[in-house]
Amino acid sequence: MKATGIVRRIDDLGRVVIPKEIRRTMRIREGDPLEIYTDREGEVIFKKYSPMGEMTEFAAQYAETLHKTCGLAVAICDRDSVIAVSGVPRREYADKPLTPELEELMERRALFTDRSETPVKITDGGGHVISCMMPIITEGDVTGCVASLAPSESDRPTVTELEMKLIQTAAGFLGRQLES
């Protein structure tokens, strides 16, 4: 564990403020859920909680099915990183942080297609861009997204209505699974 040199006191309601620098570095936003752990040495550990993280195996199977049946390269993400990918090299995308542009698109809470806007990369690495993306909404909150990927070259195929519907359906289905 890395020491920060920052000390905070607990107030009379048992609250402690996580410093802005740490929130920014760890990408903790207002309203983000945190898990609290303790260990035998008396340490209290806060860890960002991702409801999508509990569905990693299921998301991987869903991405694989979309790839095998429809030929789509698919990535499924939580709010911070790619949790499942199929149809593209896994090592280029899995567990990698999302680009700020993708985070901004997810906050719009709407379908994104690269035919309507400038293409966006899903992570800083990798040679693919988002072809179509739909945020996963769970109980009114954005919890992640489902995206189809295309090579970043200029001769990418255009997004089809079927691709858009498949991505929207996947995002809607995963959102419902998280609610139950």
Backbone as CSV, one residue per row, in Angstrom:
resi,resn,N_x,N_y,N_z,CA_x,CA_y,CA_z,C_x,C_y,C_z
1,MET,0.852,-1.174,0.000,0.000,0.000,0.000,0.897,1.236,0.000
2,LYS,0.487,2.257,-0.738,1.276,3.468,-0.906,0.781,4.560,0.056
3,ALA,1.678,5.117,0.841,1.322,6.212,1.754,1.250,7.515,0.974
4,THR,0.264,8.355,1.321,0.101,9.631,0.624,0.609,10.809,1.440
5,GLY,0.743,10.628,2.743,1.160,11.723,3.601,0.026,12.646,3.974
6,ILE,-1.189,12.324,3.538,-2.359,13.144,3.834,-3.068,12.547,5.049
7,VAL,-3.407,13.392,6.010,-4.103,12.938,7.214,-5.433,13.675,7.300
8,ARG,-6.497,12.937,7.578,-7.823,13.525,7.742,-8.425,13.026,9.050
9,ARG,-9.208,13.856,9.689,-9.884,13.476,10.928,-11.312,13.040,10.618
10,ILE,-11.833,12.153,11.442,-13.216,11.716,11.334,-14.069,12.733,12.086
11,ASP,-15.185,13.163,11.461,-16.047,14.137,12.139,-17.002,13.433,13.111
12,ASP,-17.849,14.223,13.766,-18.722,13.670,14.799,-19.787,12.717,14.250
13,LEU,-19.991,12.685,12.933,-20.924,11.745,12.317,-20.210,10.523,11.729
14,GLY,-18.904,10.426,11.957,-18.137,9.281,11.470,-17.680,9.404,10.030
15,ARG,-17.733,10.609,9.482,-17.353,10.816,8.081,-15.896,11.220,7.967
16,VAL,-15.315,10.887,6.835,-13.968,11.330,6.509,-13.985,11.806,5.049
17,VAL,-13.277,12.875,4.770,-13.226,13.423,3.422,-12.042,12.806,2.686
18,ILE,-12.322,12.249,1.511,-11.241,11.742,0.667,-10.725,12.943,-0.128
19,PRO,-9.432,13.252,-0.012,-8.890,14.440,-0.678,-9.129,14.454,-2.192
20,LYS,-9.314,15.653,-2.709,-9.609,15.843,-4.127,-8.549,15.212,-5.016
21,GLU,-7.276,15.336,-4.628,-6.186,14.784,-5.445,-6.340,13.267,-5.584
22,ILE,-6.698,12.613,-4.498,-6.870,11.158,-4.532,-8.109,10.793,-5.345
23,ARG,-9.208,11.537,-5.152,-10.422,11.259,-5.935,-10.152,11.412,-7.422
24,ARG,-9.409,12.441,-7.796,-9.103,12.672,-9.199,-8.205,11.561,-9.748
25,THR,-7.156,11.207,-9.004,-6.225,10.169,-9.432,-6.910,8.812,-9.568
26,MET,-7.776,8.496,-8.611,-8.457,7.205,-8.598,-9.774,7.222,-9.374
27,ARG,-10.094,8.361,-9.973,-11.299,8.543,-10.774,-12.564,8.237,-9.960
28,ILE,-12.589,8.740,-8.747,-13.760,8.588,-7.877,-14.608,9.842,-8.029
29,ARG,-15.846,9.647,-8.479,-16.753,10.771,-8.703,-17.800,10.836,-7.589
30,GLU,-18.406,11.985,-7.452,-19.481,12.136,-6.466,-20.568,11.113,-6.742
31,GLY,-20.989,10.421,-5.709,-22.025,9.413,-5.848,-21.510,8.014,-6.145
32,ASP,-20.209,7.868,-6.437,-19.652,6.536,-6.697,-19.715,5.677,-5.441
33,PRO,-20.124,4.425,-5.585,-20.129,3.543,-4.416,-18.718,3.055,-4.094
34,LEU,-18.422,2.931,-2.811,-17.128,2.422,-2.360,-17.366,1.222,-1.449
35,GLU,-16.552,0.185,-1.608,-16.580,-0.952,-0.690,-15.576,-0.664,0.416
36,ILE,-15.887,-1.097,1.616,-14.992,-0.869,2.751,-14.511,-2.219,3.260
37,TYR,-13.187,-2.352,3.345,-12.560,-3.569,3.839,-11.723,-3.226,5.060
38,THR,-11.535,-4.208,5.909,-10.596,-4.059,7.027,-9.675,-5.269,7.012
39,ASP,-8.483,-5.091,7.593,-7.591,-6.236,7.729,-7.145,-6.377,9.175
40,ARG,-6.382,-7.391,9.431,-5.991,-7.712,10.810,-5.038,-6.695,11.414
41,GLU,-4.348,-5.928,10.583,-3.429,-4.905,11.101,-4.148,-3.602,11.418
42,GLY,-5.466,-3.584,11.291,-6.230,-2.388,11.625,-6.381,-1.404,10.481
43,GLU,-6.024,-1.800,9.275,-6.170,-0.909,8.130,-7.618,-0.934,7.627
44,VAL,-8.086,0.234,7.236,-9.390,0.364,6.606,-9.123,0.709,5.150
45,ILE,-9.689,-0.067,4.241,-9.406,0.090,2.817,-10.699,0.413,2.088
46,PHE,-10.685,1.492,1.324,-11.807,1.858,0.464,-11.472,1.405,-0.948
47,LYS,-12.402,0.722,-1.590,-12.196,0.271,-2.956,-13.419,0.665,-3.769
48,LYS,-13.174,1.193,-4.980,-14.306,1.530,-5.834,-15.107,0.268,-6.109
49,TYR,-16.421,0.396,-5.995,-17.305,-0.733,-6.241,-17.877,-0.613,-7.642
50,SER,-17.814,-1.698,-8.382,-18.385,-1.732,-9.717,-19.413,-2.851,-9.788
51,PRO,-20.696,-2.506,-9.906,-21.699,-3.561,-10.057,-21.419,-4.415,-11.293
52,MET,-20.867,-3.811,-12.331,-20.537,-4.547,-13.554,-19.415,-5.556,-13.290
53,GLY,-18.548,-5.249,-12.337,-17.451,-6.150,-12.021,-17.927,-7.519,-11.588
54,GLU,-19.106,-7.573,-10.952,-19.680,-8.849,-10.530,-20.190,-9.656,-11.711
55,MET,-20.350,-9.002,-12.855,-20.890,-9.678,-14.041,-19.820,-9.937,-15.097
56,THR,-18.559,-9.899,-14.723,-17.479,-10.025,-15.707,-17.597,-11.294,-16.537
57,GLU,-17.800,-12.419,-15.885,-17.884,-13.689,-16.615,-19.097,-13.711,-17.542
58,PHE,-20.236,-13.247,-17.036,-21.452,-13.194,-17.844,-21.258,-12.237,-19.026
59,ALA,-20.650,-11.080,-18.771,-20.404,-10.097,-19.835,-19.484,-10.676,-20.896
60,ALA,-18.481,-11.434,-20.485,-17.551,-12.053,-21.436,-18.288,-13.049,-22.330
61,GLN,-19.197,-13.822,-21.742,-19.980,-14.773,-22.528,-20.903,-14.044,-23.499
62,TYR,-21.496,-12.955,-23.053,-22.387,-12.168,-23.911,-21.599,-11.585,-25.095
63,ALA,-20.428,-11.009,-24.798,-19.592,-10.441,-25.859,-19.174,-11.519,-26.851
64,GLU,-18.797,-12.671,-26.345,-18.387,-13.782,-27.204,-19.536,-14.243,-28.096
65,THR,-20.729,-14.307,-27.539,-21.902,-14.720,-28.315,-22.205,-13.713,-29.420
66,LEU,-22.169,-12.429,-29.101,-22.390,-11.405,-30.134,-21.350,-11.509,-31.241
67,HIS,-20.122,-11.768,-30.863,-19.056,-11.878,-31.861,-19.258,-13.105,-32.751
68,LYS,-19.541,-14.246,-32.127,-19.683,-15.479,-32.909,-20.919,-15.492,-33.797
69,THR,-22.034,-14.976,-33.310,-23.269,-15.042,-34.088,-23.421,-13.902,-35.089
70,CYS,-22.864,-12.741,-34.780,-23.086,-11.575,-35.646,-21.812,-11.030,-36.279
71,GLY,-20.659,-11.539,-35.849,-19.395,-11.060,-36.408,-18.974,-9.699,-35.890
72,LEU,-19.590,-9.237,-34.808,-19.244,-7.933,-34.251,-18.072,-8.058,-33.284
73,ALA,-17.140,-7.129,-33.351,-16.132,-6.994,-32.300,-16.801,-6.179,-31.202
74,VAL,-16.842,-6.722,-29.979,-17.623,-6.111,-28.910,-16.779,-5.903,-27.668
75,ALA,-17.000,-4.764,-27.005,-16.393,-4.492,-25.702,-17.510,-4.114,-24.740
76,ILE,-17.426,-4.659,-23.528,-18.366,-4.305,-22.471,-17.550,-3.677,-21.354
77,CYS,-17.988,-2.521,-20.884,-17.205,-1.726,-19.934,-18.028,-1.400,-18.702
78,ASP,-17.323,-1.177,-17.581,-17.969,-0.548,-16.439,-17.669,0.943,-16.583
79,ARG,-17.776,1.723,-15.537,-17.561,3.168,-15.673,-16.101,3.549,-15.879
80,ASP,-15.182,2.612,-15.567,-13.769,2.967,-15.595,-12.904,2.169,-16.557
81,SER,-13.283,0.931,-16.872,-12.404,0.094,-17.684,-13.198,-0.931,-18.484
82,VAL,-12.514,-1.576,-19.404,-13.096,-2.632,-20.217,-13.115,-3.906,-19.376
83,ILE,-14.287,-4.520,-19.226,-14.370,-5.740,-18.414,-14.502,-7.000,-19.264
84,ALA,-14.935,-6.866,-20.526,-15.061,-8.013,-21.412,-14.891,-7.540,-22.849
85,VAL,-14.263,-8.399,-23.664,-14.039,-8.043,-25.058,-13.999,-9.317,-25.889
86,SER,-14.474,-9.219,-27.125,-14.430,-10.354,-28.036,-14.314,-9.828,-29.465
87,GLY,-13.549,-10.530,-30.272,-13.380,-10.129,-31.669,-12.186,-9.231,-31.916
88,VAL,-11.505,-8.818,-30.865,-10.276,-8.025,-30.951,-9.302,-8.600,-29.916
89,PRO,-8.010,-8.301,-30.039,-7.053,-8.855,-29.065,-7.374,-8.421,-27.632
90,ARG,-7.626,-9.404,-26.786,-8.004,-9.155,-25.390,-6.951,-8.348,-24.646
91,ARG,-5.684,-8.638,-24.863,-4.619,-7.963,-24.114,-4.536,-6.459,-24.417
92,GLU,-5.066,-6.047,-25.564,-5.050,-4.622,-25.913,-6.123,-3.828,-25.172
93,TYR,-7.173,-4.510,-24.696,-8.316,-3.787,-24.151,-8.729,-4.185,-22.739
94,ALA,-8.653,-5.471,-22.401,-9.172,-5.950,-21.115,-8.502,-5.250,-19.944
95,ASP,-9.324,-4.768,-19.021,-8.893,-4.091,-17.793,-8.151,-2.782,-18.036
96,LYS,-8.226,-2.232,-19.237,-7.582,-0.954,-19.542,-8.557,0.176,-19.254
97,PRO,-8.053,1.328,-18.789,-8.951,2.466,-18.496,-9.579,3.043,-19.763
98,LEU,-10.796,3.541,-19.620,-11.514,4.142,-20.735,-10.971,5.533,-21.037
99,THR,-11.155,5.971,-22.267,-10.749,7.328,-22.633,-11.747,8.322,-22.046
100,PRO,-11.301,9.533,-21.757,-12.231,10.570,-21.276,-13.367,10.832,-22.272
101,GLU,-13.080,10.684,-23.574,-14.115,10.898,-24.589,-15.242,9.868,-24.451
102,LEU,-14.873,8.611,-24.186,-15.898,7.583,-23.999,-16.690,7.839,-22.722
103,GLU,-16.008,8.231,-21.652,-16.717,8.538,-20.404,-17.743,9.643,-20.634
104,GLU,-17.353,10.645,-21.413,-18.261,11.750,-21.726,-19.458,11.262,-22.552
105,LEU,-19.201,10.374,-23.514,-20.287,9.820,-24.322,-21.275,9.020,-23.463
106,MET,-20.748,8.251,-22.506,-21.624,7.460,-21.641,-22.546,8.369,-20.836
107,GLU,-22.023,9.506,-20.385,-22.826,10.430,-19.583,-23.958,11.050,-20.388
108,ARG,-23.880,11.031,-21.701,-24.974,11.550,-22.539,-26.205,10.650,-22.480
109,ARG,-25.992,9.383,-22.089,-27.085,8.420,-21.930,-27.847,8.183,-23.222
110,ALA,-27.149,8.173,-24.336,-27.791,7.991,-25.630,-26.918,7.130,-26.530
111,LEU,-27.535,6.581,-27.553,-26.817,5.787,-28.540,-25.819,6.669,-29.282
112,PHE,-24.608,6.172,-29.435,-23.570,6.864,-30.200,-23.204,6.009,-31.394
113,THR,-23.112,6.626,-32.568,-22.571,5.940,-33.735,-21.536,6.845,-34.373
114,ASP,-20.488,6.242,-34.931,-19.434,7.074,-35.517,-19.855,7.689,-36.839
115,ARG,-21.020,7.293,-37.361,-21.474,7.931,-38.600,-22.043,9.315,-38.325
116,SER,-22.363,9.576,-37.051,-22.930,10.879,-36.725,-21.897,11.819,-36.113
117,GLU,-20.770,11.269,-35.642,-19.762,12.092,-34.979,-18.366,11.579,-35.296
118,THR,-17.363,12.250,-34.763,-15.985,11.836,-34.927,-15.741,10.530,-34.182
119,PRO,-15.031,9.574,-34.788,-14.758,8.309,-34.105,-14.004,8.520,-32.787
120,VAL,-14.309,7.641,-31.830,-13.731,7.722,-30.492,-13.077,6.387,-30.163
121,LYS,-11.876,6.446,-29.594,-11.220,5.217,-29.133,-11.809,4.814,-27.795
122,ILE,-11.808,3.513,-27.540,-12.342,3.000,-26.279,-11.302,3.097,-25.171
123,THR,-10.033,2.827,-25.514,-8.908,2.982,-24.591,-7.799,3.704,-25.336
124,ASP,-6.786,4.148,-24.612,-5.682,4.843,-25.277,-4.850,3.904,-26.146
125,GLY,-4.797,2.627,-25.785,-4.094,1.645,-26.603,-5.046,1.056,-27.619
126,GLY,-4.556,0.117,-28.390,-5.423,-0.588,-29.332,-5.658,0.192,-30.599
127,GLY,-5.960,-0.539,-31.659,-6.124,0.079,-32.967,-7.553,0.138,-33.447
128,HIS,-8.524,0.117,-32.535,-9.930,0.151,-32.925,-10.619,1.385,-32.351
129,VAL,-11.698,1.764,-33.016,-12.527,2.870,-32.540,-13.945,2.345,-32.325
130,ILE,-14.736,3.127,-31.627,-16.118,2.737,-31.369,-16.939,2.954,-32.624
131,SER,-17.607,1.895,-33.040,-18.508,1.972,-34.175,-19.895,2.391,-33.691
132,CYS,-20.320,1.760,-32.593,-21.635,2.013,-32.011,-21.521,1.755,-30.514
133,MET,-22.141,2.600,-29.683,-22.043,2.443,-28.232,-23.353,2.859,-27.587
134,MET,-23.751,2.059,-26.588,-24.933,2.381,-25.803,-24.597,2.235,-24.331
135,PRO,-24.878,3.262,-23.521,-24.636,3.151,-22.077,-25.539,2.104,-21.435
136,ILE,-25.044,1.473,-20.388,-25.837,0.558,-19.576,-26.390,1.382,-18.419
137,ILE,-27.703,1.455,-18.326,-28.363,2.242,-17.284,-28.979,1.271,-16.277
138,THR,-28.621,1.448,-15.010,-29.159,0.608,-13.946,-29.746,1.511,-12.871
139,GLU,-31.032,1.367,-12.624,-31.738,2.169,-11.622,-31.450,3.665,-11.791
140,GLY,-31.431,4.111,-13.037,-31.237,5.521,-13.343,-29.804,5.989,-13.419
141,ASP,-28.840,5.126,-13.102,-27.424,5.511,-13.133,-26.695,4.820,-14.278
142,VAL,-25.729,5.510,-14.868,-24.875,4.899,-15.879,-23.888,3.993,-15.156
143,THR,-23.907,2.701,-15.501,-23.000,1.751,-14.848,-21.956,1.206,-15.804
144,GLY,-22.061,1.533,-17.075,-21.101,1.057,-18.060,-21.633,1.250,-19.450
145,CYS,-21.102,0.462,-20.399,-21.579,0.548,-21.774,-21.248,-0.727,-22.535
146,VAL,-21.949,-0.896,-23.640,-21.660,-1.951,-24.603,-21.298,-1.229,-25.895
147,ALA,-20.193,-1.639,-26.515,-19.749,-0.976,-27.734,-19.306,-1.997,-28.767
148,SER,-19.633,-1.718,-30.019,-19.053,-2.494,-31.115,-17.844,-1.698,-31.596
149,LEU,-16.827,-2.414,-32.027,-15.569,-1.785,-32.414,-15.284,-2.018,-33.881
150,ALA,-14.563,-1.081,-34.485,-14.161,-1.186,-35.883,-12.707,-0.757,-35.990
151,PRO,-12.006,-1.238,-37.006,-10.617,-0.789,-37.205,-10.586,0.720,-37.363
152,SER,-9.512,1.346,-36.930,-9.457,2.810,-36.967,-9.147,3.368,-38.349
153,GLU,-8.902,2.514,-39.340,-8.661,3.011,-40.693,-9.894,3.716,-41.232
154,SER,-9.703,4.541,-42.224,-10.807,5.351,-42.744,-11.831,4.546,-43.537
155,ASP,-11.497,3.329,-43.975,-12.445,2.547,-44.773,-13.285,1.588,-43.913
156,ARG,-13.676,2.053,-42.731,-14.519,1.254,-41.836,-15.890,1.049,-42.473
157,PRO,-16.501,-0.095,-42.199,-17.883,-0.274,-42.682,-18.826,0.644,-41.916
158,THR,-19.898,1.045,-42.566,-20.859,1.909,-41.882,-21.684,1.087,-40.892
159,VAL,-22.168,1.748,-39.880,-22.970,1.112,-38.846,-24.340,0.773,-39.427
160,THR,-24.769,-0.465,-39.217,-26.072,-0.887,-39.728,-27.140,-0.743,-38.638
161,GLU,-28.382,-0.731,-39.059,-29.495,-0.683,-38.104,-29.460,-1.896,-37.186
162,LEU,-29.115,-3.064,-37.742,-29.042,-4.285,-36.950,-27.982,-4.164,-35.861
163,GLU,-26.818,-3.627,-36.215,-25.747,-3.432,-35.224,-26.210,-2.513,-34.099
164,MET,-26.875,-1.414,-34.456,-27.369,-0.490,-33.439,-28.376,-1.181,-32.512
165,LYS,-29.291,-1.948,-33.086,-30.302,-2.643,-32.280,-29.659,-3.692,-31.379
166,LEU,-28.663,-4.415,-31.879,-27.987,-5.424,-31.063,-27.268,-4.794,-29.872
167,ILE,-26.602,-3.672,-30.113,-25.874,-2.987,-29.035,-26.865,-2.414,-28.016
168,GLN,-27.955,-1.822,-28.484,-28.975,-1.305,-27.580,-29.604,-2.434,-26.761
169,THR,-29.881,-3.555,-27.408,-30.475,-4.701,-26.708,-29.526,-5.239,-25.643
170,ALA,-28.249,-5.376,-25.995,-27.257,-5.876,-25.030,-27.166,-4.953,-23.831
171,ALA,-27.109,-3.645,-24.059,-27.011,-2.687,-22.953,-28.266,-2.738,-22.074
172,GLY,-29.420,-2.799,-22.704,-30.677,-2.888,-21.960,-30.757,-4.171,-21.144
173,PHE,-30.360,-5.289,-21.738,-30.400,-6.568,-21.043,-29.448,-6.583,-19.844
174,LEU,-28.221,-6.108,-20.037,-27.251,-6.086,-18.926,-27.723,-5.154,-17.809
175,GLY,-28.331,-4.030,-18.182,-28.875,-3.124,-17.169,-29.951,-3.786,-16.336
176,ARG,-30.823,-4.549,-16.993,-31.891,-5.257,-16.271,-31.324,-6.350,-15.377
177,GLN,-30.268,-7.028,-15.834,-29.638,-8.070,-15.026,-29.047,-7.481,-13.742
178,LEU,-28.481,-6.292,-13.849,-27.906,-5.643,-12.674,-28.977,-5.213,-11.686
179,GLU,-30.170,-4.902,-12.173,-31.256,-4.472,-11.294,-31.870,-5.632,-10.528
180,SER,-31.771,-6.851,-11.067,-32.411,-7.989,-10.396,-31.476,-8.698,-9.423
